[in-house]
Amino acid sequence: MPLKLITDSGCDLPYTFLEENNIESLELTVTSGKKEFKDDHGKTISYKEFFESMRKGATPTTSQVNSQTFYNSFERNYKERNSSIYISLSSGLSGTYDSAVFAKKEILEKYEDADIAIVDSRSASAGYALCVYCVNELIKEGKSKEEILKFTDENIDRINTFYTVDDLKYLKRGGRITTTSALVGGLLNIKPVLYVDSQGKLLPLFKVQGRKKAIHSMFQMMEKYIESLEDQTIFLCHADSEEDIDELKNIILKKYKPKKIITTIMGTTIGSHAGPGTLVISFFGKKRGEIIKNSK
């Protein structure tokens, strides 16, 4: 039975990559002012246009993929005799995973022999992209569904992802910092470094003063936690901040030679919550629980 890889727009992979690799992506919805549109990996609205609107004061919100959309996808793939593997946006950040689980239950009540696996990436953006990318590589290598699920089970907790944001007001909107912290941080040019924990939640790790220090801190986190660097594909992602992500990439390449570095642009789903100027780095390293223990 052919394997069908399904993802959603929280993975921040370009639609060209998804189309070239026959990966199905289910789209979250973004609402900005009176406009509602699907996060279709940059087809409907350019990333630059979207982030410019945020810089001018737009406050977009997002809606998860609903269970009916998952039902339709799972049913269609069942009728096409595919075995489906859906890798989801972190359940710690969105209800999309729960929608997929509900839809799978309904499908199995109707089609008892449907073959559907749901994997919680416990990541977003670059970390999620890394997970999807690696699973797609395994499919291309001809690995079985069982081998792929064994890989995700053993390695998802090893996906280390670090963020820094350029403006604290977006974290304030999401309730991750207080209004006072955002105000003081803005005045003092404070930049937080955040990480995704083992539950898939985005949490603050520490703060530094200035953008340059934030970028270098992300490099230091990579140095501290990455394993087998020369064999790694490292994912970098930016929210309309190409110059800064290139600086981070160059810092890495000046000292190390990873197997590959892939840079993507943050989509409208994650970008709505993180804001323009956000930078992300993701790689395989120590288990996520070790990060908070050893961050200081």
C-alpha positions as CSV (number, residue, x, y, z in Angstrom):
1,M,0.0,0.0,0.0
2,P,1.5,3.4,-1.0
3,L,2.4,5.8,1.8
4,K,0.9,9.3,1.7
5,L,2.6,11.9,3.8
6,I,0.2,14.6,5.1
7,T,1.2,17.8,6.9
8,D,-0.3,21.2,7.6
9,S,0.7,24.8,7.1
10,G,2.3,25.1,10.5
11,C,5.4,23.4,9.1
12,D,6.6,26.5,7.1
13,L,7.8,24.4,4.2
14,P,7.5,26.1,0.7
15,Y,4.6,24.9,-1.4
16,T,7.2,24.1,-4.2
17,F,8.8,21.5,-1.9
18,L,5.5,20.0,-1.0
19,E,4.3,19.7,-4.6
20,E,7.6,18.3,-5.8
21,N,7.4,15.6,-3.1
22,N,3.7,14.9,-3.4
23,I,3.1,15.9,0.2
24,E,-0.4,16.9,1.1
25,S,-0.8,20.0,3.3
26,L,-4.0,20.9,5.1
27,E,-4.4,24.6,5.6
28,L,-5.0,26.6,8.8
29,T,-7.0,29.8,8.5
30,V,-5.7,33.3,9.1
31,T,-8.0,36.3,9.8
32,S,-6.5,39.8,9.5
33,G,-9.0,42.6,9.8
34,K,-11.9,41.8,7.5
35,K,-9.9,39.4,5.4
36,E,-9.9,35.6,5.9
37,F,-7.5,33.5,4.0
38,K,-5.9,30.0,4.0
39,D,-2.3,29.7,5.0
40,D,-1.3,28.0,1.7
41,H,2.5,28.3,2.1
42,G,2.6,31.7,0.3
43,K,0.3,31.2,-2.7
44,T,-2.6,33.5,-1.7
45,I,-0.6,36.2,0.0
46,S,3.2,36.9,-0.2
47,Y,5.1,36.6,3.0
48,K,6.5,40.1,2.6
49,E,3.1,41.6,2.2
50,F,1.8,39.8,5.2
51,F,4.6,40.8,7.5
52,E,4.5,44.4,6.2
53,S,0.9,44.5,7.2
54,M,1.9,43.4,10.8
55,R,4.5,46.1,10.9
56,K,1.8,48.6,10.1
57,G,-0.4,47.4,12.9
58,A,-2.4,44.4,11.6
59,T,-3.2,41.8,14.4
60,P,-4.0,38.6,12.6
61,T,-5.5,35.5,14.4
62,T,-5.5,31.9,13.3
63,S,-7.9,29.0,13.3
64,Q,-7.0,25.3,13.4
65,V,-7.7,22.7,10.7
66,N,-11.2,21.4,11.5
67,S,-12.1,17.7,11.8
68,Q,-14.1,17.7,8.6
69,T,-11.1,18.7,6.6
70,F,-9.2,15.8,8.1
71,Y,-12.1,13.4,7.5
72,N,-12.2,14.4,3.8
73,S,-8.5,13.9,3.4
74,F,-8.4,10.6,5.2
75,E,-11.4,9.3,3.3
76,R,-10.0,10.4,0.0
77,N,-6.6,8.7,0.7
78,Y,-8.4,5.5,1.9
79,K,-10.3,5.3,-1.4
80,E,-7.1,5.9,-3.3
81,R,-5.7,2.9,-1.3
82,N,-3.1,4.9,0.4
83,S,-1.7,4.4,3.9
84,S,-1.7,7.8,5.5
85,I,0.8,9.4,7.8
86,Y,-0.2,12.7,9.1
87,I,2.4,14.7,11.0
88,S,0.8,17.5,12.9
89,L,1.6,21.0,14.2
90,S,2.4,20.7,17.9
91,S,-0.6,19.8,20.1
92,G,1.0,22.1,22.7
93,L,0.3,25.1,20.4
94,S,-2.8,24.2,18.4
95,G,-6.0,22.1,18.5
96,T,-5.2,20.8,15.0
97,Y,-3.8,17.5,16.3
98,D,-7.0,16.8,18.3
99,S,-9.1,17.5,15.2
100,A,-7.1,14.9,13.3
101,V,-7.5,12.3,16.1
102,F,-11.3,12.9,16.1
103,A,-11.5,12.5,12.4
104,K,-9.5,9.3,12.4
105,K,-11.9,7.8,15.0
106,E,-14.8,8.7,12.7
107,I,-13.1,7.2,9.6
108,L,-12.4,3.9,11.4
109,E,-16.0,3.6,12.4
110,K,-16.9,3.7,8.7
111,Y,-13.9,2.0,7.2
112,E,-12.4,-0.5,9.6
113,D,-9.4,-1.3,7.4
114,A,-8.3,2.3,6.9
115,D,-4.6,2.7,7.6
116,I,-4.0,6.1,9.3
117,A,-1.1,7.1,11.6
118,I,-1.1,10.5,13.4
119,V,2.2,11.8,14.7
120,D,2.4,14.8,17.0
121,S,5.5,16.7,15.9
122,R,5.4,18.7,19.2
123,S,7.0,21.4,17.0
124,A,6.2,24.3,14.8
125,S,8.0,26.1,12.0
126,A,11.6,25.0,11.5
127,G,11.3,22.1,14.0
128,Y,8.1,20.8,12.4
129,A,9.7,21.3,8.9
130,L,12.7,19.2,10.0
131,C,10.5,16.4,11.1
132,V,8.5,16.4,7.8
133,Y,11.6,16.6,5.8
134,C,13.2,13.6,7.5
135,V,10.1,11.5,7.1
136,N,9.9,12.4,3.5
137,E,13.5,11.3,3.0
138,L,12.7,7.9,4.6
139,I,9.7,7.5,2.3
140,K,12.0,8.2,-0.7
141,E,14.4,5.6,0.6
142,G,11.6,3.0,0.6
143,K,11.3,2.6,4.4
144,S,8.2,0.9,5.7
145,K,5.5,2.7,7.7
146,E,6.6,0.8,10.8
147,E,10.2,1.9,10.3
148,I,9.1,5.5,9.9
149,L,6.9,5.5,13.0
150,K,9.8,4.0,14.9
151,F,12.0,6.8,13.7
152,T,9.5,9.5,14.8
153,D,8.9,7.8,18.1
154,E,12.6,7.7,18.9
155,N,13.6,11.1,17.5
156,I,10.9,13.7,17.9
157,D,12.0,14.5,21.4
158,R,15.5,15.1,20.0
159,I,14.3,17.9,17.7
160,N,15.7,21.0,19.4
161,T,14.2,24.3,18.3
162,F,15.1,27.8,19.4
163,Y,13.4,31.1,18.6
164,T,14.2,34.8,19.0
165,V,11.7,37.5,18.3
166,D,12.4,41.1,17.2
167,D,9.4,42.8,18.9
168,L,8.1,41.6,22.3
169,K,4.6,42.9,21.7
170,Y,3.6,39.8,19.7
171,L,4.6,37.6,22.7
172,K,2.5,39.9,24.9
173,R,-0.5,39.5,22.7
174,G,-0.1,35.7,23.0
175,G,0.1,36.0,26.8
176,R,3.7,34.7,27.0
177,I,5.0,37.9,28.7
178,T,3.3,40.7,30.6
179,T,2.6,44.1,29.3
180,T,5.2,45.6,31.7
181,S,7.9,43.1,30.5
182,A,7.1,44.0,26.9
183,L,7.3,47.7,27.6
184,V,10.5,47.6,29.6
185,G,12.0,45.1,27.1
186,G,11.3,47.4,24.2
187,L,12.9,50.3,25.9
188,L,16.0,48.4,26.8
189,N,16.2,46.5,23.4
190,I,15.8,43.2,25.2
191,K,15.5,40.1,23.0
192,P,14.3,36.8,24.4
193,V,15.6,33.4,23.4
194,L,12.8,30.8,23.5
195,Y,12.7,27.0,23.0
196,V,10.1,24.3,22.4
197,D,9.8,22.0,25.3
198,S,9.0,18.2,25.4
199,Q,5.3,19.0,25.4
200,G,5.6,21.1,22.3
201,K,5.1,24.4,24.0
202,L,7.0,27.6,23.3
203,L,8.7,28.8,26.5
204,P,11.2,31.6,27.3
205,L,14.7,30.4,28.1
206,F,16.7,33.6,28.7
207,K,17.0,37.2,27.6
208,V,19.8,39.2,26.0
209,Q,20.3,42.8,25.0
210,G,20.3,43.5,21.3
211,R,19.7,41.6,18.1
212,K,23.3,40.7,17.5
213,K,23.6,39.0,20.9
214,A,20.3,37.1,20.3
215,I,21.6,35.8,17.0
216,H,24.8,34.7,18.5
217,S,22.9,33.1,21.5
218,M,21.0,30.9,19.0
219,F,24.3,29.8,17.5
220,Q,25.6,29.0,21.1
221,M,22.5,26.9,21.8
222,M,23.2,24.9,18.6
223,E,26.8,24.4,19.7
224,K,25.7,23.3,23.1
225,Y,23.0,20.8,22.2
226,I,23.5,19.5,18.7
227,E,24.8,16.0,18.2
228,S,26.7,14.6,15.2
229,L,26.8,18.0,13.5
230,E,28.6,16.9,10.4
231,D,25.8,14.5,9.6
232,Q,23.0,16.9,10.2
233,T,20.5,18.9,8.1
234,I,19.9,22.1,10.0
235,F,16.7,24.1,9.4
236,L,16.7,27.9,9.7
237,C,13.5,30.0,9.4
238,H,12.9,33.7,9.3
239,A,9.9,36.0,9.3
240,D,10.9,38.5,6.6
241,S,14.4,38.9,8.1
242,E,16.6,37.5,5.4
243,E,19.7,39.4,6.3
244,D,19.6,38.2,9.9
245,I,19.0,34.6,9.1
246,D,21.9,34.8,6.6
247,E,24.1,36.1,9.4
248,L,23.2,33.1,11.6
249,K,23.9,30.8,8.7
250,N,27.3,32.4,8.0
251,I,28.2,32.2,11.7
252,I,27.5,28.4,11.6
253,L,29.4,27.8,8.3
254,K,32.4,29.9,9.5
255,K,33.1,27.3,12.2
256,Y,31.3,24.1,11.1
257,K,30.4,22.0,8.1
258,P,27.0,20.4,8.6
259,K,25.6,18.1,5.9
260,K,23.1,20.7,4.8
261,I,21.5,23.9,5.9
262,I,18.0,24.6,4.7
263,T,16.5,28.1,5.0
264,T,12.7,28.7,4.8
265,I,10.4,31.7,5.3
266,M,7.9,31.6,8.2
267,G,4.3,31.3,7.1
268,T,1.3,33.3,8.1
269,T,0.1,30.8,10.8
270,I,3.2,30.9,13.0
271,G,4.1,34.4,11.9
272,S,0.8,35.7,13.2
273,H,1.9,34.8,16.7
274,A,5.6,35.4,16.5
275,G,5.7,38.5,14.4
276,P,8.0,39.9,11.7
277,G,11.7,39.5,12.4
278,T,11.4,36.2,14.2
279,L,14.3,33.8,13.7
280,V,14.2,30.0,14.3
281,I,16.9,27.3,14.3
282,S,16.2,23.6,14.5
283,F,18.4,20.4,14.6
284,F,18.6,17.0,16.2
285,G,20.3,17.1,19.6
286,K,19.9,16.2,23.2
287,K,16.4,15.3,24.5
288,R,14.4,18.4,25.1
289,G,14.1,17.9,28.8
290,E,17.9,18.5,29.0
291,I,17.6,22.0,27.6
292,I,15.9,23.7,30.5
293,K,18.2,21.8,33.0
294,N,21.4,23.0,31.3
295,S,20.4,26.4,29.8
296,K,22.2,28.6,32.4
